[in-house]
Amino acid sequence: ATPFGYGSLHDDEPQSASPEDASPSERQGFAHVEFPWGHAYVHSDLVATVPLFTFYALSKTQHIKFSLSFALTSSGQEMVDAVRRHLELGPNVAVSLVQTDSVSKHEIKPHLKLGECTIGAGPEHPVLVLQTPMVQFDKKKCSFYMLLQEDNTRAVQVAKGCGSVLGNCEVACGIKYWEVKLQSARGGEGVFVGVAAADLALNSSVVSRGVFWGISCATGHKFHDTIEYYADPCKDGDVVGVLLDMEYGRLSFYVNGRNLGVAFCGIQAKKLCPVFSLTFIGQNIKLLPTASPPMP
C-alpha cells in the first residue's frame, strides 16, 4: 500500500530508473512498485506491506475509533474476525465493513483478499463498522416439524409436513436486512423465505393464504394472494438476502449478493417478522451474521 494506491513490489533491477537515468546508489531507499497504471519508484518510507487500517465502529450507544494492521493478502473475513475480537462482539451481533472516500462506498467482501476489495489504507480511507442485532430463529415461534440448532441460527426439518419458523424481531419501521444460506433445500415444495405477521400459523403451508409475502427458492416465484414469476430458482449453497423497507412497504430479495429487484410494494402491515418455511425432511437453512445489504 502506498499514498498512490495499491501495487506490487519488484525485486528485480530494471534498466531505467525513476527519476530517469538515476544510478543504483541514487535509487537506494526507493522501492520499485508496479501500479495498475504503470511502474514507479516510491520512497520506502511510503510503502507498507502490512498497512494500518483505521476503523470507526458505529452503534446506537457509542462510536469507537481504532486501528489494525493487515496484509493485503489477508481475506475480508480475517478483517471481520479481527474487528469482532477487538470490539468483543457476541455471536448475536451482525457486522458489515464498509470503506468510504469522498466519492463512493465499498463493501469489504469476506471471500476476497483485502487488496481486491479495499480502496486504500490509512485515515483517508476509513473503514466503517456497521453493527446490528443479528436475526435469529425464534424458538418460541417454531413449527414442531422443525429443530433449531447452533444458537438458533440453523433450522432443520425433522418431520413430515410444512413448517415455518419466525425471526426473533418484529419490524415496525425503518429498514431491516437479513441473509439465509440454503444448506439443503431440495424436496417437497422447496424452501420459502419472506415476511408475515407474528401470528402466522406455523404448522401449515404459507402458499396461497394471503398472509405471507415471499418467494419460493425452488421455483423463483413470488407469493402473496397470487403466484407470479419473479426470479430464477435457487440451488443448494445459495445465499438469499431479504430487504424489508417498512416506510414504503417494499420487500426485495438478493441471491448471492445480486439484487433481484422489488418483489412487493405497498405492503399494508403495522409489523412484520422474517419467515422461513421448510417442506421436506432433511431441509436445513443457516442464518448469516450480515448487517447491511450488498452495495451496487
N, C-alpha and C positions, 0 to 999 in steps of 0.2 A: 504494500500500500504506500502511495506517495501523495503529496498535495495535488498532483496532476492526474490522479486516478490510479486504478489497478494496472499492474503489468507483471511481466515475467523477468526474473533476473537471469543474466547471461554470464557464464564464467569464462567464455572464450574471449580472446583479444582481437577485436576487429581491426582492419587496416586503417579505417578512418575513425577519427575521434571527435568528441564534442567538448569544447569548441574545436572547429576544424583544424586538422594538422597539429593538434596538441601532442606532445611527446608522452611516452608512458609515465614518466615521472610526474608530468603535469596532470595526468589522469588519476594519480593516487588520491584516494579519498572520495572517488566517484564510483558509482555503480552503473553498469550497462543494463538498462531496462528496456524491454520491448513492450510498448503500449499497443492497444488496438489501432492507433493512428500512426505508429512508426516507432523508431528507436531513438533513445536519448540517453545522455549521461547525467545522472542525478546525484547530488551530493549524498554520501552515505548516511549523514545525519537525518536526511529526509525520507529514507527508505526504512519501512518497518515490515519485517517478515511475519511478526506476530503483533498486528496493530491493536491499539486500545480503542474500544468502542465505548461511547457514552450513552447511558440509559436513563430514561425518565419513566418511573413506574407511576401510573395514574390509577387511583381508585377513588371511591366515594369519600374515604376518610383521610387519605394522605397522599402527598406527592413526594417521591424519593428520587434523588439523583445519585448515580453510582457509575463506576467504570469497570470493565472487564476486558481482558486480552484474549484474542482468539486468532489462531492461524486461519488464513483464508481457505485452507483445505479442510477446515472443520465443517461439519454439517450444520444446517439450521437447527436441527433437533438438539445438537450438542449445546448450541447457544440457549435454546429454550430451557433445557435441563439445568444449565448453569444459572440462569436467571431465577428459575424456580427455587434452586437451593439457596441462592443469595437472599432472596426475599422470604425464604422459609414458608413457601406456599403449600397448602394442603392439597390432596388429590381432588377436592371438590371445587377447586378454583380453575377455571379455564383461562388460558393465556394465549395471546397472539402478539407477535412482534412486528412493528411497522416502522420503517425508516422513511424519513422525510427530508426534503430540501425545500428551497424556496419555490419550486415549481410543481413537484409531484410527490406521490407517496408510493412506497414499495413494500409489499408484504414479504417477510423473510420466510421462505418455504423450508419446512423441516427436512424434506428429502433432497434438497440441493446443497451444494457447497456454498460457503459464505461468499467466496469470490464470484459466484454466479448469481446470487440473489440479494447482495447488498450493493449500495451505490457509493460507498466510501466509509472511512472510519474517522474518528475524532469528533469533537463537539460541533463541527459544522454539519455533520450528518448524524443527528441524534437518533436513537432507537427508542420508540415509544412502546412501553409495556402495557398492553391493554388487558385488564382483568375483569372477569365477570363470574358470578356463581355458575358452576357447571350444571347443565341439565342432567339429572339422573332419573332413573326409573323410580316411580313412587310405589313402594312395596304395599301400601295401603290401597292402591288403586290398580291392582294387577289381577288379571284373569287367573282362575285356578288351573287353567291349561298350561300356564307358563311358570318358569322358575327364574328367579333373579340371582345373578352371581356377581362376583368382583365388585363389591361395594355398590351394588345396584347400578352398574354400568353395562352389564351384559344380560340379555333376556333370551331364554331358550324355551321352545315349545316342547312340552314333555307329555302331552296327552292329545288325543284326537279331538278336533273341534276348531272353532275360530275364536281366538282370544286376543284381547288388547291390554296394553299397559299404558298408563299416562305418565308424562313427565312430571317432575316434582315442582312445577311452577305454573301459576295462572297468570297469563299476560293480559293486563287490562289497558296498558298504554305503552307508547314508545315502540321500539324495535327490539326483537329478540331473534337470535340465530343459534342453531344447533346442528350438529352433524352426527350421522349414524353410519357405521360400516356394516355392509351386508356380508356377514361371515359365511352364512349358508342360507340362501333364500329360495331354493328350488322346492317344487312340490306344492300340492294343494292349489289354492288360488294365489299363491305368492305372498309377498310382504307388502303391507300398506303403510304409508308414512304420511302424516298430516297433522291436523288440529281438530279439536272438538271441545264442547263444554265439559266441565268437570263431572257432570252426572251421566256421562256416556255409559251405556250398558257394556260390560267388559267381557261377557261370555257368549257373544253372538257376532255375526258378520257386520262390518261397518258399511258394506256396499248397499247402495240404493235406499238408504234410510233417511237421507236428507239432514243428518246430524253431524256429518263428517266432511271436512274439506281436505282432500289429499290426493295422492297418486298411488297407482299400482306399480310397484317396482318390476313386476313380472311382465307387464304389457306396455307400460308407459302412458296409460290412460289416466285422466283425472276424474275424480268422483265427487259429487255432492248429491243434488237431486237428479242429475243427469250424468251420463258417461260420455266423455269426449276424448279424442286423441290429443295428447299433449307432447310426448317426447318418445324417444327410442327406449326399448326395455333395458333394464339394468341387469347386471350379472354379478355373480359372487365376487367379493372383493371390492366392489364399487363403494364409494363414499357418497351418501346422499345428504345434502345440506338443505335446511329449511329456513327461510327468512320470513318472519311474520311482522308486518307493519300495521299496528293497531290504529294508527292515526287515520290511515286511508283504507283500512280493511283489506289490505293486499297480502297475498300469500304467493311466494316464489320458491322455486326449487333449484338446486345445484346438483350436478353429478361430477365427481372428481374435480371440483373447482370450477366447472363450466356453468355459467348462468343459463338456465333453461327458459328464463323469462317469467312473467307474471302468469300464474295459473288461475288465480281468483282475485277479484277486486270487488270492493263494496260489500265485504262481509259484515253483516249486522250482528254483532255479538258483544256483550259487555266484557266477557273474559273468555279466553281460550287457553287450552292446555295442549302441549305436544302429545300426539297419539302414535302408537306403533302397534300394528296388528299382524299377528302370525297365524298361519292357517294349516301348517303341516308339521308333524312330529320331526324334531331334529333341526328345524329352522332356528337360527340364532343371529342376533344382531348386537353390535357393540357401540355405545355412545362414546364420542371422542371429545377431548378437552379443547374445544375451539371457542374462541371468544368473539370473533367477528367474521363476516362473510368474506370470501375471496375478493380481491380487488380486480377491477377490469384490466 
